[in-house]
Amino acid sequence: MLRDAAADRQSVWLGYSDADGRVLRILFYPERVEGGRVHGTADGAARTLSIHRVTGAVQGCPAAAQPPPSALTTADVAATASD
């Protein structure tokens, strides 16, 4: 999903586990996926995220204030990176 979103220049809602183990939900604009990381922007700032910390991903929409409630709680992370 992340590679497709980068190729199509689409946003993605990501669940992302931070260093303290909290899952953050961010609207992310991926630019490329390589070497176990996804590079892109969130909140107007450049970000590089480790794929192993992504807990889930769903297609995003900038107009949406929140991702679907259960969309980011579980995911097949391998499928997220390669789909």
C-alpha positions as a Markdown table, in Angstrom:
| # | Residue | x | y | z |
|---|---|---|---|---|
| 1 | Met | 0.0 | 0.0 | 0.0 |
| 2 | Leu | 2.8 | 2.5 | 0.9 |
| 3 | Arg | 4.6 | 1.9 | -2.5 |
| 4 | Asp | 1.3 | 2.4 | -4.4 |
| 5 | Ala | 0.5 | 5.5 | -2.4 |
| 6 | Ala | 3.9 | 7.0 | -3.1 |
| 7 | Ala | 3.6 | 6.2 | -6.9 |
| 8 | Asp | 0.1 | 7.7 | -7.0 |
| 9 | Arg | 1.0 | 10.6 | -4.7 |
| 10 | Gln | -1.8 | 9.7 | -2.3 |
| 11 | Ser | -2.0 | 10.2 | 1.4 |
| 12 | Val | -2.2 | 7.3 | 3.9 |
| 13 | Trp | -3.4 | 7.2 | 7.5 |
| 14 | Leu | -0.7 | 5.4 | 9.4 |
| 15 | Gly | -0.7 | 3.9 | 12.8 |
| 16 | Tyr | 2.9 | 4.3 | 14.1 |
| 17 | Ser | 4.5 | 3.1 | 17.3 |
| 18 | Asp | 6.7 | 5.8 | 18.8 |
| 19 | Ala | 9.8 | 5.2 | 21.0 |
| 20 | Asp | 7.5 | 5.0 | 24.1 |
| 21 | Gly | 5.3 | 2.4 | 22.6 |
| 22 | Arg | 2.3 | 4.7 | 22.0 |
| 23 | Val | 0.5 | 4.3 | 18.7 |
| 24 | Leu | 0.2 | 7.6 | 16.9 |
| 25 | Arg | -2.2 | 8.2 | 14.0 |
| 26 | Ile | -0.8 | 10.5 | 11.3 |
| 27 | Leu | -1.8 | 11.5 | 7.8 |
| 28 | Phe | 1.3 | 10.7 | 5.9 |
| 29 | Tyr | 2.3 | 11.4 | 2.3 |
| 30 | Pro | 4.8 | 8.7 | 1.3 |
| 31 | Glu | 7.4 | 9.6 | -1.4 |
| 32 | Arg | 9.4 | 6.4 | -1.5 |
| 33 | Val | 9.9 | 3.1 | 0.4 |
| 34 | Glu | 13.4 | 1.6 | 0.6 |
| 35 | Gly | 15.7 | -0.2 | 3.0 |
| 36 | Gly | 13.0 | -0.9 | 5.6 |
| 37 | Arg | 11.9 | 2.7 | 5.8 |
| 38 | Val | 9.3 | 4.9 | 4.2 |
| 39 | His | 10.2 | 8.5 | 3.4 |
| 40 | Gly | 7.6 | 11.3 | 3.1 |
| 41 | Thr | 5.9 | 14.2 | 4.8 |
| 42 | Ala | 3.4 | 14.5 | 7.7 |
| 43 | Asp | 2.1 | 17.9 | 9.0 |
| 44 | Gly | 4.3 | 19.7 | 6.5 |
| 45 | Ala | 7.5 | 18.2 | 7.8 |
| 46 | Ala | 9.8 | 15.6 | 6.2 |
| 47 | Arg | 9.7 | 12.3 | 8.0 |
| 48 | Thr | 11.4 | 9.0 | 7.7 |
| 49 | Leu | 9.6 | 6.1 | 9.4 |
| 50 | Ser | 10.8 | 2.6 | 10.1 |
| 51 | Ile | 8.5 | 0.0 | 8.5 |
| 52 | His | 8.6 | -2.2 | 11.6 |
| 53 | Arg | 7.0 | 0.5 | 13.6 |
| 54 | Val | 4.0 | 0.9 | 11.3 |
| 55 | Thr | 1.0 | -0.8 | 13.0 |
| 56 | Gly | -1.4 | -0.3 | 10.1 |
| 57 | Ala | -2.3 | 1.8 | 7.0 |
| 58 | Val | -5.4 | 2.9 | 5.2 |
| 59 | Gln | -5.9 | 5.1 | 2.2 |
| 60 | Gly | -6.1 | 8.7 | 3.4 |
| 61 | Cys | -8.0 | 11.8 | 2.5 |
| 62 | Pro | -6.9 | 15.2 | 3.6 |
| 63 | Ala | -10.5 | 16.3 | 4.3 |
| 64 | Ala | -10.9 | 13.4 | 6.8 |
| 65 | Ala | -10.3 | 14.6 | 10.4 |
| 66 | Gln | -9.7 | 11.0 | 11.6 |
| 67 | Pro | -8.9 | 7.6 | 10.1 |
| 68 | Pro | -11.6 | 4.9 | 10.4 |
| 69 | Pro | -11.7 | 3.9 | 14.1 |
| 70 | Ser | -10.5 | 0.4 | 13.8 |
| 71 | Ala | -8.4 | 0.7 | 10.7 |
| 72 | Leu | -5.0 | 1.3 | 12.4 |
| 73 | Thr | -5.2 | -1.1 | 15.3 |
| 74 | Thr | -3.8 | -4.2 | 13.5 |
| 75 | Ala | -2.3 | -4.9 | 10.2 |
| 76 | Asp | -0.1 | -7.2 | 8.3 |
| 77 | Val | 3.0 | -5.0 | 8.2 |
| 78 | Ala | 4.7 | -7.0 | 5.4 |
| 79 | Ala | 1.7 | -6.5 | 3.2 |
| 80 | Thr | 1.6 | -2.8 | 4.1 |
| 81 | Ala | 5.1 | -2.3 | 2.7 |
| 82 | Ser | 4.8 | -4.5 | -0.3 |
| 83 | Asp | 1.1 | -4.0 | -1.5 |
